[in-house]
Amino acid sequence: MLTLQDILYKVHLLQVQGATNIHVSAIVIDSRKVIAGSVFVAIKGLQSDGHAYIDKAVSLGAVAIVCEIMPDKLVDGITYIQVKNSNEAVAFMANNFYNEPSLHTKLVGVTGTNGKTTIATVLFKLFTQLGYKCGLISTVQNQIANEVIPATHTTPDAVSLNALLREMVDEGCSHVFMECSSHAIHQHRITGLHFTGGLFSNITHDHLDYHKTFDEYIKVKKKFFDDLPSNAFAISNADDKRGEVMLQNTHAKKYFYSLKTMADFKGKILDNALTGLQMTVNEMEVHFRLIGEFNAYNLLAVYGAAVCLGEDKYEVLTALSMLTGAEGRFDYVISKQLIIGIVDYAHTPDALENVLVTIKKLRKGHEQIITVVGCGGDRDKTKRPIMAQAACALSDKVILTSDNPRTEDAAAILADMEQGLDSAGRRKSLTISDRREAIKTAVSLARGEDIILIAGKGHEKYQDINGIKHPFDDKQVLREMFELLEK
């Protein structure tokens, strides 16, 4: 069993009161999970402050407390450690406690606003197809080879993440592909991990409820690449205006992918249809099952990472041509009347615009595009009118509806969205708060070969209303409405 001294390696200590040669059974950031012999790390969260639960942790058997502010009263026999940043401290501690799992696998991180899930998922599927045992850490799900573990966050907390990586290493995973959200980078959840490589997809308007300014959001994403070691690789999107900035201070070996300019991994779209993408990749022609220009970028990122990981380029493209993307990402169902229903996670103005532009390019003639879209509660309010505006600009009919209102009033969220509509937008839109009714209405308005986009929730199997997650699956509801149409 490790001692407290062992797991404090690399932690920036300000003050230590008590012994550090004591044995530690667990590292805990939730006082309710404290067991005898635990170290409790008090973290200041957005909802609550772990410092308020120090006494509870001690009463439940914690032998040591790590905190930013020392308690007024210290209990005899308990070790108290003051640190500058509890989030950073717990990341190093968890990494040490689980014996630095990321050193024993090839860990590849994917960051950016859109495309993270698809890139990480396709990498996981690709390397599994190539014969490797792999791990996946994503918004949709975590996976150890064939075992699926439901995901609660895009990137788990530092303790859960290191425990999961240790499990993956112990199960023999040679490669792990992980989404790295801006929250995870900022909150030090990935601090201390050793990345073999990092990928950047793109950066657009998102998470300003958390980061406050777009500049701060960019700096947080960039920090991921700044921290990569010199023996890692860093791959960025040359067509994103901040693609070069992301890598300007990295120590890693730099690579770029592009559809529009010279790059290490260069692609060109020859045909974009509902049957998939016909492309050249570094002069080699290949057909992919994934659809749309945004997926062309995702595929180039995946191809680049596979080449950087030492795989044969011909084997990689052959395997990639057979793969599908992530659940809830341009996921489509076709009714017997040939109405096409597309479910997509697009929850930012840029992602919504990308999906709708792709749909417009896939249209053969004058099929209607009917978009069902909402915005989440307790999140960046500034994007609400922009989302409605983007939907109306690129659709024939729009139904504004509830997404995950969380603790906000759904009607107030919809009113914010309506602020973005001009008179033309108001004429082509309806507001139906009930999401099931909104999808039902969209299906009733559609005719054969029309295209319905249901945006915002993608893979999610719930609707979050006042802290309760009610079962709700866009794709399942869409199928039910198509079945009603057929009766």
Protein Blocks (a to p, Z undefined) as FASTA:
>chain_A
ZZfklmmgoiacfbdcdjfkbccfbdcfbfklpcehiacdddddfkbcfklmmmmmmmno
pabdcdfbdcfbdcehiacdddfblklmmmmmmmmmnopmllmcccdddedjehjlmmmm
mmmmmmmmnopacddddfkbccehjbccddfbfbacfklmmmmmmmmmmnopabdcdddd
fklmmnommgoiacfbdcdfbdcdehklmnopaklmmmmmmmmmmmpcfkbccdddfkbm
klmmmmmmccbdcddddfkbccfbdcddfbdcfkbccddeehiacddfbecjklmmmmmm
mmmmmmmnopafklmmmmmmmpccdehiapacddfkopacdddfblbfklmmmmmmmmmm
mpmblcccdddddddehiafklmmmmmmmmmmmpmbdcdddfdeojacfklmmmmmmmmp
cfklmmmpccdfblmlmmmmmmmmpcehiacddehjlmaccdceehiacdddfklmmmmm
mmmmmZZ
